Amino acid sequence: MNRPLSLAALTVLELTPPAMVTCAHEAGYSHVGIRLIPATPTEPAYDLVGDTPLLREVEARLADTGIRVLDVEIFRIRPDRRAADDEAAIATAARLGARELLVAGNDPEPERLLESFAAFCELAGRYGLGAMLEFMPWTDVKDLAQATGIVERCGQGNAGVLVDPFHFSRSRSRVEDLARIAPSRLRYLQFCDVPAALPPTMEAILDEARSERRFPGEGGLDLVGLLRAMPPHIPLSLEVPTHALARTVGATERARRALEATRRLLARADAPDGRP
């Protein structure tokens, strides 16, 4: 079975969304991730929500290349937002044919966060979309255990836990805990590598996450072990920002290197002894 491999927006964030689709196609991916909503105030914001000219251009690139959309990001559960506030973006994700919505938890009140996430999932479900809660150590959903608890308690079948090796490592989450999660909750996996040593401060972790990760197999994480602990054949979203390398290497070549490195890791994970 061919595993879907998707180019995450953060890997080639200097590109416009239509150019990301073209980049994914030229680098050899089957899928792409679309960032409808900027993750930070300093990122470029594109007019993609609704029937806009830029959205239609993205649709045209998808049709021309055969690339499909795996996920759309980044939705945030916050005290000042309700699920209805995101409906236009959710509808746009469905229009693009996305499978999943990437969700971050940014509400310090646990019960309110749970209720808001459940309402978001319910709305996403009306559009046939999953809602994947990504834990990140600087957010209010900090680790695997916390994300799993929210997903299990929310009462929504389309809720899932999104694992990213970076956040998995930096939150000190445990591989053995993955076995306690229903496979239906682990529908895709973000993929990257990073040095095993944790940076000394949360600010340094955040900077590393957004700008300097490593291609799979070039860091210190047990990615083979992580792959083997996850449900087999789920899609991988390759999220590997490499800002220093980007000064001299173009987006398509970086995307290709990430893909080639991932395929080598997949071959190792499939081998009985963990070697290619």
MODANOR-V502891 format. One record per pair of residues at least 24 apart in sequence whose C-alpha atoms are under 10 Angstrom apart, sorted by the first residue. I is the first residue (numbers start at 1). GAP is how many residues later the second one is. D is the distance in whole Angstrom. If there is no record, write none. Layout:
<<I	GAP	D> <I	GAP	D>>
//
This chain:
<<1	231	10> <1	232	7> <2	28	10> <2	231	7> <2	232	10> <2	233	9> <3	27	9> <3	229	9> <3	230	5> <3	231	6> <3	232	6> <3	233	8> <3	263	10> <4	25	8> <4	26	6> <4	27	7> <4	28	10> <4	64	10> <4	66	9> <4	184	9> <4	229	8> <4	230	7> <4	231	5> <4	232	6> <4	233	9> <5	24	6> <5	25	6> <5	26	6> <5	27	8> <5	65	9> <5	183	10> <5	184	10> <5	185	10> <5	186	10> <5	229	9> <5	230	6> <5	231	5> <5	232	6> <5	233	7> <5	254	8> <5	257	9> <5	258	9> <6	24	6> <6	25	4> <6	26	5> <6	27	7> <6	61	9> <6	62	9> <6	63	8> <6	64	7> <6	65	9> <6	184	9> <6	185	10> <6	229	7> <6	230	6> <6	231	5> <6	232	6> <6	233	9> <6	253	9> <7	24	6> <7	25	5> <7	26	6> <7	27	9> <7	62	9> <7	63	9> <7	64	10> <7	183	10> <7	184	10> <7	229	9> <7	230	6> <7	231	5> <7	232	7> <7	233	9> <7	248	7> <7	249	10> <7	251	9> <7	252	8> <8	24	6> <8	25	5> <8	26	7> <8	27	9> <8	62	9> <8	63	9> <8	64	9> <8	65	10> <8	182	8> <8	183	9> <8	228	9> <8	229	6> <8	230	5> <8	231	5> <8	232	8> <8	233	9> <8	247	9> <9	24	6> <9	25	6> <9	26	6> <9	27	10> <9	62	10> <9	63	9> <9	64	9> <9	228	9> <9	229	9> <9	230	7> <9	231	9> <9	232	9> <10	24	10> <10	25	9> <10	29	10> <10	199	10> <10	200	8> <10	201	9> <10	228	9> <10	229	6> <10	230	7> <10	231	6> <10	232	9> <11	181	10> <11	199	9> <11	200	9> <11	202	9> <11	226	10> <11	227	7> <11	228	5> <11	229	5> <11	230	4> <11	231	7> <11	232	9> <11	235	10> <11	240	8> <11	241	10> <11	243	8> <11	244	7> <11	247	9> <12	227	9> <12	228	8> <12	229	7> <12	230	9> <12	231	9> <12	234	9> <12	238	9> <12	239	6> <12	240	8> <12	242	8> <12	243	7> <13	30	9> <13	31	9> <13	228	8> <13	230	10> <13	238	9> <14	29	9> <14	30	9> <14	229	10> <14	232	9> <14	236	10> <14	237	8> <15	29	10> <15	236	8> <15	237	10> <16	28	9> <16	29	10> <16	30	8> <16	38	10> <16	42	10> <17	29	8> <17	31	9> <17	37	8> <17	38	9> <17	40	9> <17	41	7> <17	44	10> <18	36	8> <18	37	8> <18	38	9> <18	39	6> <18	40	5> <18	41	8> <18	42	9> <18	43	6> <18	44	8> <19	38	10> <19	39	8> <19	42	8> <19	232	10> <19	233	10> <20	38	9> <20	41	9> <20	231	9> <20	232	9> <20	235	10> <21	37	7> <21	38	9> <21	39	10> <21	40	6> <21	41	7> <21	43	10> <21	44	8> <21	45	9> <21	46	7> <21	47	9> <21	48	9> <22	36	9> <22	39	7> <22	40	8> <22	42	9> <22	43	7> <22	45	8> <22	230	9> <23	228	7> <23	229	5> <23	230	9> <23	231	10> <23	232	8> <23	233	9> <24	41	9> <24	43	7> <24	44	10> <24	227	10> <24	228	8> <24	231	7> <24	232	9> <24	235	10> <25	36	10> <25	37	9> <25	39	10> <25	40	6> <25	41	8> <25	42	6> <25	43	10> <25	227	9> <26	39	9> <26	226	7> <26	227	9> <26	229	9> <26	230	8> <27	224	9> <27	225	6> <27	226	7> <27	227	9> <27	228	6> <27	229	5> <27	230	9> <27	231	9> <27	232	8> <27	233	9> <28	39	10> <28	224	10> <28	227	9> <28	228	7> <28	231	8> <28	232	9> <29	38	8> <29	39	9> <29	208	10> <29	209	10> <29	226	9> <29	227	9> <29	230	8> <30	35	10> <30	36	8> <30	37	6> <30	38	7> <30	39	9> <30	40	9> <30	205	10> <31	31	9> <31	35	9> <31	36	5> <31	37	5> <31	38	5> <31	39	6> <31	40	9> <31	67	10> <31	204	9> <31	205	9> <31	206	8> <32	30	9> <32	35	7> <32	36	6> <32	37	5> <32	38	6> <32	39	7> <32	40	9> <32	66	9> <32	205	8> <32	206	9> <33	35	9> <33	36	6> <33	37	6> <33	38	5> <33	39	6> <33	40	8> <33	65	8> <33	67	10> <33	68	10> <33	69	10> <33	204	8> <33	205	9> <33	206	10> <34	24	9> <34	35	7> <34	36	8> <34	37	7> <34	38	5> <34	39	6> <34	40	9> <34	59	9> <34	62	9> <34	64	9> <34	67	10> <35	36	9> <35	37	6> <35	38	5> <35	39	6> <35	40	10> <35	58	10> <35	67	9> <36	36	7> <36	37	6> <36	38	7> <36	39	9> <36	53	7> <36	54	10> <36	56	9> <36	57	8> <37	35	9> <37	36	6> <37	37	5> <37	38	7> <37	39	9> <37	52	8> <38	35	8> <38	36	7> <38	37	9> <39	34	8> <39	35	6> <39	36	9> <39	37	9> <39	65	10> <39	171	10> <40	34	10> <48	41	8> <48	44	8> <48	45	10> <49	37	10> <49	38	10> <49	39	6> <49	40	5> <49	41	9> <49	42	8> <49	43	6> <49	44	9> <50	38	7> <50	39	7> <50	40	10> <50	41	8> <50	42	6> <50	43	10> <50	45	9> <51	41	8> <51	44	10> <55	37	9> <55	40	10> <55	41	9> <56	40	10> <58	38	8> <59	36	9> <59	37	7> <59	38	10> <62	34	9> <62	35	10> <68	28	8> <68	29	7> <68	30	8> <68	31	9> <69	24	9> <69	25	10> <69	27	7> <69	28	6> <69	29	5> <69	30	7> <69	31	9> <70	26	10> <70	27	8> <70	28	5> <70	29	5> <70	30	6> <70	31	9> <70	118	9> <70	165	8> <70	166	9> <70	167	8> <71	25	10> <71	26	9> <71	27	5> <71	28	6> <71	29	5> <71	30	5> <71	31	7> <71	58	9> <71	59	9> <71	60	10> <71	61	9> <71	117	9> <71	166	9> <72	24	9> <72	25	10> <72	26	7> <72	27	8> <72	28	7> <72	29	5> <72	30	6> <72	31	9> <72	59	10> <73	27	9> <73	28	6> <73	29	5> <73	30	7> <73	31	9> <74	27	8> <74	28	6> <74	29	6> <74	30	7> <74	60	10> <75	26	7> <75	27	6> <75	28	5> <75	29	6> <75	30	9> <75	31	10> <75	45	9> <75	56	9> <75	57	10> <75	58	9> <76	26	9> <76	27	6> <76	28	5> <76	29	6> <76	30	6> <76	31	9> <76	41	9> <76	44	10> <76	57	10> <77	26	7> <77	27	6> <77	28	5> <77	29	5> <77	30	6> <77	35	9> <77	36	7> <77	37	9> <77	38	10> <77	39	7> <77	40	7> <77	43	8> <77	56	10> <77	63	10> <78	26	9> <78	27	7> <78	28	5> <78	29	5> <78	30	9> <78	31	10> <78	34	9> <78	35	7> <78	38	8> <78	39	9> <78	62	10> <79	26	10> <79	27	8> <79	28	6> <79	29	8> <79	30	8> <79	33	8> <79	34	8> <79	37	9> <80	27	9> <81	26	10> <81	35	9> <82	34	7> <82	35	9> <82	37	8> <82	38	8> <83	33	7> <83	34	8> <83	35	9> <83	36	6> <83	37	5> <83	38	9> <83	39	9> <83	40	7> <83	41	9> <84	35	9> <84	36	8> <84	39	8> <85	35	10> <86	34	8> <86	37	9> <86	38	9> <87	33	9> <87	36	7> <87	37	8> <87	40	10> <90	30	10> <90	33	8> <90	34	7> <90	35	10> <90	36	10> <90	37	8> <90	38	10> <90	39	8> <91	32	10> <91	33	9> <91	35	10> <91	36	7> <91	37	10> <91	38	10> <92	35	10> <93	31	10> <93	34	9> <93	36	8> <94	30	9> <94	33	6> <94	34	7> <94	35	7> <95	32	9> <97	31	10> <97	32	9> <98	30	9> <98	31	7> <98	32	9> <99	29	8> <99	30	6> <99	31	6> <99	32	9> <99	88	10> <99	89	10> <100	24	9> <100	28	9> <100	29	5> <100	30	5> <100	31	6> <100	32	7> <100	58	9> <100	59	10> <100	60	9> <100	87	9> <100	88	9> <101	28	7> <101	29	6> <101	30	5> <101	31	6> <101	32	9> <101	58	10> <101	59	10> <102	28	9> <102	29	6> <102	30	5> <102	31	6> <102	32	7> <102	58	10> <102	59	10> <102	60	8> <103	27	10> <103	28	7> <103	29	6> <103	30	5> <103	31	6> <103	32	9> <103	56	10> <103	57	10> <103	58	9> <103	59	9> <104	27	10> <104	28	9> <104	29	6> <104	30	6> <104	31	7> <104	32	8> <104	35	8> <104	36	8> <104	37	7> <104	38	10> <104	43	10> <104	58	10> <105	28	7> <105	29	8> <105	30	8> <105	31	9> <105	34	6> <105	35	5> <105	36	5> <105	37	9> <105	42	9> <106	32	9> <106	33	6> <106	34	5> <106	35	7> <107	32	8> <107	33	6> <107	34	9> <108	31	9> <108	32	6> <108	33	9> <109	31	9> <110	30	8> <110	31	9> <110	36	10> <110	40	9> <111	39	9> <113	27	9> <113	28	9> <113	37	9> <113	41	10> <114	35	9> <114	36	6> <114	37	8> <114	39	8> <114	40	6> <114	41	10> <115	35	9> <115	38	10> <115	39	7> <115	40	10> <116	38	9> <117	33	8> <117	34	9> <117	37	7> <117	39	9> <117	42	9> <118	32	9> <118	33	8> <118	35	9> <118	36	5> <118	37	7> <118	38	6> <118	39	10> <118	40	10> <118	41	8> <119	35	9> <119	36	10> <119	37	9> <120	36	10> <120	39	9> <121	30	10> <121	33	9> <121	34	9> <121	35	6> <121	36	8> <121	37	7> <121	38	6> <121	39	10> <122	32	10> <122	33	9> <122	34	7> <122	35	9> <122	36	8> <122	37	9> <124	34	8> <124	35	9> <125	31	9> <125	32	9> <125	33	6> <125	34	9> <128	30	9> <129	29	7> <129	30	9> <130	26	10> <130	27	9> <130	28	5> <130	29	6> <130	30	7> <130	55	10> <130	57	9> <131	25	9> <131	26	10> <131	27	6> <131	28	5> <131	29	6> <131	30	8> <131	31	9> <131	54	10> <132	26	8> <132	27	6> <132	28	4> <132	29	5> <132	30	5> <132	31	9> <132	53	8> <132	54	8> <132	55	8> <132	56	9> <133	26	7> <133	27	6> <133	28	5> <133	29	6> <133	30	9> <133	52	10> <134	26	9> <134	27	6> <134	28	5> <134	29	7> <134	30	8> <134	33	9> <134	56	10> <135	26	8> <135	27	7> <135	28	7> <135	29	8> <135	32	7> <135	33	8> <135	36	9> <136	27	9> <136	28	9> <136	30	9> <136	31	5> <136	32	8> <136	34	8> <136	35	7> <136	70	9> <136	73	10> <137	30	7> <137	31	9> <137	32	10> <137	33	7> <137	34	5> <137	35	9> <137	65	8> <137	68	9> <137	69	9> <138	29	10> <138	32	10> <138	33	9> <138	64	7> <138	65	9> <138	67	9> <138	68	7> <142	25	8> <142	26	10> <142	28	10> <142	29	7> <142	30	10> <142	31	9> <143	24	8> <143	25	7> <143	26	9> <143	27	9> <143	28	5> <143	29	8> <143	30	6> <143	31	9> <144	24	7> <144	27	8> <144	28	9> <144	29	6> <144	30	8> <144	31	9> <144	33	8> <144	34	8> <144	37	10> <145	28	7> <145	29	9> <145	32	8> <145	33	9> <145	36	10> <146	27	10> <148	29	10> <148	30	9> <148	32	9> <148	33	7> <148	34	10> <148	37	9> <149	32	10> <151	30	10> <151	34	8> <152	29	9> <152	30	9> <152	33	9> <157	27	9> <157	28	8> <158	26	9> <158	27	8> <158	29	10> <159	25	9> <159	26	7> <159	27	9> <159	28	10> <160	24	7> <160	25	4> <160	26	6> <160	27	7> <160	28	9> <161	24	6> <161	25	6> <161	26	8> <161	27	9> <161	28	9> <162	24	7> <162	25	8> <162	26	7> <162	27	6> <162	28	7> <163	24	10> <163	25	8> <163	26	5> <163	27	6> <163	28	9> <163	63	10> <163	67	9> <164	24	10> <164	25	6> <164	26	5> <164	27	6> <164	28	8> <164	29	10> <164	62	10> <164	72	10> <164	73	9> <164	74	10> <164	75	9> <165	24	8> <165	25	7> <165	26	6> <165	27	6> <165	28	7> <165	29	8> <165	51	10> <165	56	8> <165	57	9> <165	58	8> <165	61	8> <165	62	10> <165	74	10> <166	24	9> <166	25	8> <166	26	7> <166	27	7> <166	28	7> <166	29	9> <166	30	10> <166	39	9> <166	42	9> <166	43	7> <166	47	8> <166	48	10> <166	55	9> <166	73	10> <166	74	10> <167	38	9> <167	39	10> <167	42	8> <168	53	10> <168	58	10> <169	24	10> <169	25	9> <169	26	10> <169	27	8> <169	28	9> <169	29	8> <169	52	8> <169	53	10> <170	24	10> <170	26	9> <170	27	9> <170	28	6> <170	29	9> <170	32	9> <170	35	7> <170	36	10> <170	39	10> <171	27	10> <172	26	9> <174	52	10> <175	47	10> <175	50	8> <175	51	7> <175	52	10> <175	53	10> <175	54	7> <175	55	9> <176	50	10> <176	53	8> <177	52	9> <178	48	9> <178	51	7> <178	52	7> <178	53	9> <179	50	7> <179	51	8> <179	52	9> <181	49	10> <182	49	9> <183	47	8> <183	48	6> <183	49	9> <183	51	10> <184	47	9> <185	46	10> <186	44	7> <186	45	7> <186	48	8> <186	49	10> <187	43	9> <187	44	8> <187	45	10> <187	46	10> <187	47	6> <187	48	7> <187	49	9> <188	42	9> <188	43	9> <188	44	10> <188	45	9> <188	46	5> <188	47	5> <188	48	6> <188	49	7> <189	37	10> <189	38	9> <189	41	8> <189	42	10> <189	45	7> <189	46	6> <189	47	5> <189	48	6> <189	49	9> <189	50	10> <190	45	8> <190	46	5> <190	47	4> <190	48	6> <190	49	6> <190	50	9> <191	24	9> <191	25	7> <191	32	9> <191	36	10> <191	44	10> <191	45	6> <191	46	6> <191	47	5> <191	48	6> <191	49	8> <191	67	9> <191	71	8> <192	24	5> <192	25	8> <192	26	9> <192	27	9> <192	29	9> <192	31	9> <192	44	10> <192	45	9> <192	46	6> <192	47	6> <192	48	6> <192	49	9> <192	66	8> <192	69	9> <192	70	8> <193	24	7> <193	25	7> <193	26	5> <193	27	7> <193	28	6> <193	29	9> <193	30	8> <193	46	9> <193	47	8> <193	69	10> <194	24	7> <194	25	5> <194	26	6> <194	27	7> <194	46	9> <195	24	5> <195	25	5> <195	26	7> <196	24	4> <196	25	6> <196	26	9> <197	24	9> <208	33	9> <208	34	9> <208	35	10> <209	30	10> <209	31	9> <209	32	8> <209	33	10> <210	29	10> <210	30	9> <210	31	6> <210	32	9> <210	33	9> <211	29	8> <211	30	5> <211	31	6> <211	32	5> <211	33	8> <212	28	8> <212	29	6> <212	30	5> <212	31	6> <212	32	7> <212	33	9> <213	26	9> <213	27	6> <213	28	6> <213	29	6> <213	30	9> <214	25	10> <214	26	6> <214	27	8> <214	28	7> <214	44	9> <214	47	10> <215	24	9> <215	25	6> <215	26	9> <215	27	9> <215	39	9> <215	40	10> <215	42	7> <215	43	5> <215	44	9> <215	45	9> <215	46	6> <215	47	8> <216	24	9> <216	41	9> <216	42	7> <216	43	9> <216	44	9> <216	45	5> <216	46	6> <216	47	9> <216	48	8> <216	49	7> <216	50	10> <217	41	10> <217	44	7> <217	45	8> <217	47	8> <217	48	7> <218	43	8> <223	39	10> <223	42	7> <223	43	9> <223	45	10> <223	46	8> <224	41	7> <224	42	8> <224	43	9> <224	44	7> <224	45	5> <224	46	9> <224	47	10> <224	50	7> <224	51	9> <225	44	8> <225	49	9> <226	43	9> <227	38	9> <227	39	8> <227	41	10> <227	42	7> <227	43	9> <228	38	10> <228	41	7> <228	42	8> <228	46	10> <233	33	10> <236	26	9> <238	24	8>>
//
